[in-house]
């Protein structure tokens, strides 16, 4: 069996598994995104951006540090803490068009002009067992400081409204 991992121009992965022996081709286009703020189920951006588009959801943990921003939503940065969130699985690769707009991310502009950076990270289940790579929107610590970010020690953001 040969496994090929390709990364498309639109930044989503397609895994193609081909077995020479059985000549079967399997392709999966599922896009997994780790969300930790307003896109979580029950939060105010979930209905607009995710409702009816999510194939599956699963609680998860990611290594990082979470901050509450003065704007009313959180920002996650690289760190050594644990951030609590949810993996949302989508079938539609166009989900990034909407999420990138919400997160003020444009892949072709300089990183310092984006509010968040979309990248892949490893995530874990609630027992700290690895689940694999997923997409996430991370913020630079300078942006967190600009928005007067306050550390969330337990790594779990909840809307305060």
ABEGO torsion letter per residue (X at the ends): XBBBBBBBAAGBBBBBBBBAAAGBBBBBABBBBBBABAABBGBAAAAAAABGABABBBBBBBBEBBBBBAAGBBBBBBBABBBBBBBBBBABAAAAAAAAAAAGBBAABBAAABABBBBBBBBBBAAGBBAEBBBBBBBBAAAAAAAGBBBBAAGBBBBAX
